[in-house]
Amino acid sequence: MGIDSILAEIDAEIARLTQARALLASMGSATPAATKVKAATKTAKKAGKKRTLSPEARKRIADAQRKRWAAQRAKTKAK
């Protein structure tokens, strides 16, 4: 199989895929531009939203972590 025949097969496959994509795009409601806009807004929302903890929640988390550290220290001292 020569390089020319391989390139011809690849070009034919690209043409078939392009036709299939055009057909699907015309049937579906999602256009490439709409898909890009949806993806951009999805990442913008995710990046823009900042989560905060209340002081009480921070204290509970800190106390729980200190308890885990103490248990780990006690475990290593027992050995």
Helices and strands as residue ranges (DSSP letters): H 3-27, H 32-48, H 55-78
